[in-house]
Amino acid sequence: MAKSGGFKFDDRAMKKLVNQGVQKMASDLTSALNALTGRYQGKPVEEIKPEIQRVWAKHSGGGSITDPELTQFAEQIQAGGRVEVRLS
């Protein structure tokens, strides 16, 4: 007869790990998007958007970005500003 294991799921620890992963992804996305500024500052927003989508998909495991956020980030990069990704 199998002995009952002592495994107990720690919900709080799991949430902490997930939160850390989300924060790391946001940090990586922020760095990667800000790296585009040097190459795309002053370029048309429509030229910047596909590059943002490519970077976003790469650093989010294939995720997508909404058009309003995409436009906002593209405008920031076009102006030479910095972007900050905050995932909740």
C-alpha positions in Angstrom: 0.0 0.0 0.0 1.3 3.4 -0.9 2.1 5.7 1.9 0.4 9.1 1.8 3.0 11.7 0.7 3.7 14.8 2.7 3.3 17.2 -0.3 1.6 20.4 0.6 1.0 23.1 -2.0 2.2 26.5 -0.8 0.0 29.0 -2.5 1.8 32.0 -1.1 5.2 30.8 -2.3 3.8 30.0 -5.7 2.3 33.6 -6.0 5.6 35.0 -5.0 7.5 33.0 -7.7 4.9 34.0 -10.4 5.2 37.7 -9.3 9.0 37.5 -9.5 8.7 36.0 -13.0 6.3 38.7 -14.2 8.6 41.5 -12.8 11.6 39.9 -14.5 9.7 39.8 -17.8 8.7 43.5 -17.4 12.2 44.5 -16.7 13.6 42.5 -19.7 10.9 44.1 -22.0 11.7 47.6 -20.7 15.4 47.1 -21.4 14.8 45.6 -24.9 12.3 48.3 -25.9 14.6 51.1 -24.7 17.4 49.6 -26.7 15.4 50.5 -29.8 15.6 54.3 -29.2 19.1 54.7 -30.7 18.0 53.2 -34.0 14.5 54.4 -34.2 14.5 57.9 -32.7 13.0 60.3 -35.2 11.6 57.5 -37.4 7.9 57.3 -38.3 5.7 55.6 -35.7 4.5 53.1 -38.3 8.1 52.0 -38.9 8.7 51.5 -35.2 5.6 49.5 -34.4 6.6 46.3 -36.1 9.9 46.3 -34.3 8.1 46.8 -30.9 5.8 43.9 -31.7 8.8 41.7 -32.6 10.6 42.6 -29.3 7.4 42.1 -27.3 6.7 38.7 -28.7 10.3 37.6 -28.2 10.5 38.7 -24.6 6.9 37.7 -23.6 6.9 34.2 -24.9 4.9 35.1 -28.0 2.5 37.5 -26.3 1.0 40.5 -28.0 0.6 44.2 -27.1 -2.6 46.3 -27.6 -2.6 48.9 -30.3 -2.9 51.9 -27.8 0.1 50.7 -25.9 2.0 49.9 -29.1 1.4 53.4 -30.4 2.3 55.0 -27.0 5.6 53.1 -26.9 6.4 53.9 -30.5 5.8 57.6 -29.9 8.1 57.6 -26.9 10.8 55.8 -28.8 10.3 58.2 -31.8 10.8 61.2 -29.4 13.9 59.7 -27.9 12.2 59.0 -24.6 12.2 56.0 -22.3 9.5 53.5 -21.9 8.6 51.4 -18.9 6.7 48.2 -19.0 4.5 47.4 -16.0 2.8 44.1 -16.0 0.2 43.3 -13.4 
